[in-house]
Every structure is written in structure tokens, then in C-alpha cells.
Amino acid sequence: MRVATGMLSVLALWSGLAIAQSAALTLPREDKSSIRYYLDAAVPGETSPALLVILQGSDCNSVRHIRLVAPMRQVLPAADLLTVEKYGIDDRLPYSEDVPRRDCPDAFVQRDTPQQRVSDVTQVLQTVIKQNGYQQVAVLGGSEGAVIANLVTASSGLIDATLAFSGGGRWFIDDVRHSAASAPAEEKAGLNAFLQQVLTAPPFTLNASDHGYSWWHGMLSIDQLATLRSIKTPVLIVQGGQDRAVSPGAVGKMIAELRAAGKTNITYRNYSALDHVMRRENGDSEMTRVVADMRAWLEQQLR
């Protein structure tokens, strides 16, 4: 089954090929599988006092083949870079923009969940911080990666500053419905029935847009408003006003509720003319400007 939603395919935001650098490192999970991660030094052979964690979106691709990691690294260029593979994926999987894709590993489809990603990233962070003594840690996530970044910050106590990019509003269900806003009424009805089934039915066999029941149920159960309310360190939320993948209106409502609750540690940047990947209507990218704005904000937080 394929579900039409931009949250599942982060489009040009994460497209292309990255230049391979350090070799993969591994840590064991409780189920005996391995977490694969990469730690790239800012200066080869040296350890920086700062660490930047970059988290990709929900696509079935290796983080090693995500081109935007390189420009996003410029939000903290003097920091070492940590990236973590999702369950069942390694850099032998070739890059693809197909959703679904025929060669997406079954282990990813069945075992990847937002909760698993949070557990994996937290375990890796605990290890590399202990080994290298990082004094400052920032996390940057895009699309689903933004949701994971907020969750890691809220639960781990390891993050000094968080940048959440095109991550949607309080409830994932609102973003899914927004992404299908232009679909025929019959398709919308089918989508709503599917979403309600995932929310209310016992676990069942599923592969919808390269994700299984556990991923869908996990995403639909996350309350981003509650997550952000619990964070006390600085957070930057970046959103395009013309986003078709997640709901700008839902993001704006969430921000209003956070402000009403007195959350002064959360900064909101809305780029009203830009889409999910910070492009204008004519296709011109403003990503360089947005990354520069992120960097300026982060430099203020980590002084």
C-alpha cells in the first residue's frame, strides 16, 4: 500500500549522494542487531569540543547517501559530525527517490519506528560523549528527523540546542491529511479509514510507503506539543509557509500554544514564501539563506 504524503518522502531536502568519509562504527541493540553510525571529525585526527548530530527524514535510504548533510553541517562547521543509520539500513543500499522502493530492506519496514530511532541515537550519543568528552552537543533534524531531534532532546538530557526543520505540527495525522489535501474525495476517505485503523486496531501486517504498522502507529501517537513543552534547552523551529508535506497551519497553532504556555526557550522562524525544502514557487532554493539563519541562531545559543 502506498500512502500519498510528503512527510514520507523528503524530496530534494535530503536527495542525492554524499561523499563517504569515516568508516561505520557499531553498537549492539538488545535484540542482537547492530546500530551503525558515523563520526566525522571536523579536523582529521582531532576531536572537537562540540558535536553536531544530523538526523534525516523518513525515507528508506542510507544517511551516507544524503546530500544535504554537507550543507547542513555548516550550521556548526567546527563541530564533529554524528550521523546514525536507521534500523536495517547500511551504506550498501543505493540511493533511491522511489516511494515505495522494491529493494527497501524488510528489517527497515518492520522494525524502524520513531521510538527505535530515539533509542538508537541516544545510545550512540551516550557512547561518543563518554569517549570524546564533547562539551556542547547540538542536534539538527529535517522532516521526520525534526520529530526525532525533539524527542531525543526531551528524553536524553544530552542536547544543548535543537534545530527542528519542516517537522510538522502537534499531531502527525494533521500533516498526513494536509499532504493529501488536493486528492480526490474517495482517496481522502480511504486515507482517513487507514489512519483510524492504525490508531485503533491491534498490530497487523502492513507495508505502506516503506513503513510497517509499528512506524505508523508510533508516528501517529507522538504529541509534539507535549514533547516541546518538556524541553528546557533552546529550540529553533523552522517552517516554510507553502509546505505541502506538513501543515504550516498546524505548526503555527502549536507555536501559539507554546507561547501561551510561557515557553521562552523556543524560537520560531516561518519563511512564508517557501515550501518544505525552502524553495520559492518558481523553484529557486533559499536553502543557503536558511542554513545561514540557523547558524546565526545556533552561535548565539552556544556562546
C-alpha positions as a printed Julia matrix, in Angstrom:
303×3 Matrix{Float64}:
   0.0    0.0    0.0
   1.24   3.48  -0.82
   0.08   6.46   1.17
   0.46   9.85  -0.53
   2.21  12.1    1.97
   5.2   14.38   1.6
   6.31  13.56   5.17
   7.31  10.13   3.9
   9.48  11.33   1.07
  11.52  14.38   1.92
  12.08  15.15  -1.75
  15.04  17.38  -2.58
  15.58  18.21   1.08
  17.54  15.0    1.52
  18.23  13.93  -2.07
  21.47  12.99  -3.81
  24.74  11.41  -2.88
  27.05  12.24  -0.01
  30.82  11.85  -0.07
  31.81   8.88   2.09
  34.2    9.77   4.89
  34.75   7.76   8.06
  34.05   4.04   8.28
  30.92   2.81  10.01
  31.04   2.18  13.75
  28.63  -0.17  15.52
  26.91  -0.7   18.84
  24.73  -3.68  19.81
  20.99  -3.41  20.35
  19.2   -5.6   22.86
  17.82  -7.75  20.01
  21.42  -8.54  18.9
  21.22  -6.39  15.77
  23.7   -3.52  15.33
  23.31   0.24  15.32
  25.53   1.67  12.59
  26.81   5.22  12.93
  29.46   7.56  11.56
  31.58  10.07  13.45
  33.33  12.52  11.12
  35.89  14.82  12.71
  35.89  18.49  11.79
  39.68  18.27  11.76
  41.01  14.82  10.81
  42.83  13.19  13.69
  41.49  15.63  16.27
  38.38  15.76  18.47
  36.34  18.96  18.55
  34.84  20.16  21.84
  31.47  20.36  20.01
  29.31  17.72  18.33
  26.61  18.22  15.69
  24.07  15.44  15.17
  22.17  15.48  11.85
  19.03  13.35  11.52
  17.47  12.55   8.14
  13.8   12.16   7.28
  11.66   9.05   6.96
  12.9    7.76   3.59
  14.35   4.29   3.05
  17.91   5.46   2.33
  21.3    5.34   3.99
  22.27   8.54   5.75
  25.61   8.19   3.93
  23.85   8.94   0.64
  22.05  12.08   1.81
  23.5   15.08   0.0
  22.05  17.74   2.27
  24.13  16.54   5.22
  27.08  18.5    3.8
  25.42  21.95   3.61
  23.55  21.37   6.87
  26.87  20.72   8.58
  27.6   24.41   8.07
  25.28  25.3   10.95
  28.21  24.27  13.2
  31.21  23.7   10.92
  33.82  23.46  13.68
  31.98  20.55  15.31
  32.46  16.85  14.76
  29.53  15.32  12.88
  27.47  12.35  14.05
  25.01  10.55  11.78
  23.12   7.35  12.63
  21.64   4.79  10.26
  18.05   3.65  10.71
  17.19   0.06  11.59
  18.04  -2.41   8.84
  19.9    0.05   6.59
  23.58   0.46   5.77
  25.52   2.31   3.08
  25.36  -0.64   0.69
  21.76   0.31  -0.07
  21.86   2.53  -3.19
  20.11   5.88  -3.1
  16.58   5.99  -4.48
  13.76   8.53  -4.52
  11.15   5.84  -5.22
   8.42   5.51  -2.6
   7.82   2.67  -2.15
  11.05   1.1   -3.35
  11.32  -2.59  -4.21
  14.69  -3.06  -2.52
  13.82  -1.45   0.8
  15.01  -3.94   3.45
  12.24  -5.82   5.22
  14.01  -5.22   8.52
  13.58  -1.47   7.97
   9.92  -1.77   7.01
   9.05  -3.9   10.03
  11.38  -2.56  12.73
  12.03   1.13  12.02
   9.97   3.33  14.35
  10.44   6.82  15.8
  10.88   5.24  19.22
  13.62   2.93  17.89
  15.41   5.88  16.31
  15.31   7.81  19.59
  16.72   4.79  21.43
  19.47   4.28  18.86
  20.53   7.93  18.7
  20.54   8.22  22.49
  22.67   5.09  22.89
  25.18   6.34  20.34
  25.27   9.81  21.92
  25.96   8.38  25.36
  28.85   6.38  23.92
  30.54   9.11  21.87
  30.14  11.76  24.58
  31.75   9.44  27.12
  34.56   8.55  24.72
  35.33  12.04  23.42
  34.19  14.39  26.18
  32.09  16.69  23.98
  31.28  19.9   25.85
  28.5   21.11  23.54
  26.01  18.99  21.58
  23.54  20.3   19.01
  21.04  18.25  17.02
  19.52  19.2   13.65
  16.71  17.17  12.11
  14.61  17.6    8.97
  11.06  16.32   8.43
  10.77  13.1   10.48
  14.29  13.85  11.66
  12.96  17.03  13.28
  10.48  14.98  15.29
  13.26  12.62  16.37
  15.52  15.55  17.29
  12.87  16.96  19.62
  12.23  13.56  21.19
  15.95  12.89  21.78
  16.35  16.31  23.38
  13.31  15.82  25.6
  14.26  12.35  26.82
  18.05  12.2   26.92
  19.29  15.29  28.74
  22.29  15.3   26.38
  21.42  18.13  23.97
  22.35  21.79  24.41
  20.47  23.16  21.38
  17.95  21.72  18.92
  17.08  22.73  15.35
  13.86  21.21  14.01
  13.3   21.71  10.3
   9.95  21.12   8.49
   8.84  18.75  11.24
   5.11  19.46  11.28
   2.65  20.31  14.0
   1.37  18.66  17.13
  -0.12  15.54  15.5
   1.24  13.61  12.53
  -2.3   12.82  11.4
  -2.87  16.52  10.61
   0.28  16.59   8.46
  -0.72  13.44   6.58
  -4.16  14.88   5.83
  -2.6   18.18   4.77
  -0.3   16.4    2.33
  -3.36  14.79   0.71
  -5.45  17.97   0.64
  -5.67  18.04  -3.17
  -6.52  14.34  -3.52
  -9.97  13.22  -4.73
 -12.62  12.78  -2.02
 -12.57   9.0   -2.42
  -8.83   8.86  -1.77
  -9.16  11.11   1.28
 -11.85   8.83   2.68
  -9.6    5.81   2.17
  -6.69   7.59   3.83
  -8.79   8.55   6.85
 -10.03   4.98   7.2
  -6.44   3.72   7.06
  -5.26   6.19   9.69
  -8.08   5.3   12.05
  -7.38   1.6   11.57
  -3.73   2.06  12.5
  -4.66   4.11  15.56
  -7.31   1.75  16.89
  -6.67  -1.78  15.6
  -4.27  -4.36  17.08
  -0.98  -4.73  15.16
  -1.4   -6.1   11.65
   0.83  -6.84   8.66
   1.44  -3.65   6.72
   3.8   -2.04   4.25
   2.57   1.44   3.42
   5.12   3.7    1.74
   8.02   1.55   3.04
   6.74   1.6    6.63
   5.05  -1.03   8.73
   2.36  -0.87  11.39
   4.8   -0.05  14.2
   6.15   3.04  12.41
   2.7    4.34  11.52
   1.29   3.72  14.98
   4.37   5.26  16.56
   4.24   8.42  14.46
   0.5    8.86  14.93
   0.9    8.56  18.71
   3.51  11.31  19.16
   2.34  14.57  20.74
   4.9   17.15  19.62
   3.31  19.87  21.73
   3.86  17.82  24.89
   7.41  16.99  23.76
   8.31  20.64  23.21
   6.69  21.72  26.47
   9.05  19.38  28.32
  12.24  20.79  26.72
  14.11  23.45  28.68
  17.11  23.97  26.39
  16.98  26.25  23.29
  14.96  25.02  20.31
  14.69  26.55  16.83
  11.66  25.51  14.78
  11.91  26.32  11.07
   8.89  26.09   8.79
   8.0   27.06   5.23
   4.64  28.72   4.76
   4.0   26.98   1.43
   4.81  23.49   2.7
   2.69  20.77   1.05
   4.2   17.92   3.06
   3.37  19.13   6.57
   0.76  21.64   7.71
   2.09  25.19   8.28
  -1.22  25.99   9.97
  -0.78  23.15  12.46
   2.76  24.32  13.19
   1.57  27.87  13.76
  -1.16  26.68  16.14
   1.37  24.62  18.09
   3.72  27.6   18.39
   0.87  29.79  19.63
   0.07  27.25  22.34
   3.72  27.06  23.37
   3.93  30.83  23.64
   0.71  30.94  25.64
   2.29  28.4   28.0
   5.25  30.76  28.5
   7.86  28.72  26.61
  10.53  31.35  26.02
  13.24  28.84  25.04
  11.59  28.11  21.67
  12.31  30.31  18.65
  10.06  30.07  15.58
  11.17  31.08  12.09
   8.47  30.99   9.42
   9.51  31.54   5.8
   6.1   32.38   4.4
   7.01  32.15   0.69
   8.96  28.88   0.91
   7.98  25.22   0.71
   9.07  22.04   2.54
  12.59  22.28   1.11
  12.87  26.07   1.3
  12.15  26.77  -2.36
  10.14  29.61  -3.83
   7.17  28.97  -6.08
   9.42  29.3   -9.15
  11.73  26.57  -7.85
  14.56  28.83  -6.67
  16.15  27.48  -3.5
  16.62  29.65  -0.42
  18.34  26.85   1.48
  21.66  28.73   1.73
  19.93  31.65   3.43
  18.0   29.38   5.79
  21.17  27.49   6.79
  22.89  30.82   7.44
  19.98  31.88   9.67
  20.18  28.57  11.54
  23.91  29.04  12.05
  23.47  32.57  13.4
  20.85  31.34  15.88
  22.98  28.4   16.99
  26.07  30.52  17.5
  24.07  32.72  19.9
  22.89  29.71  21.89
  26.3   28.09  22.26
  28.31  31.12  23.32
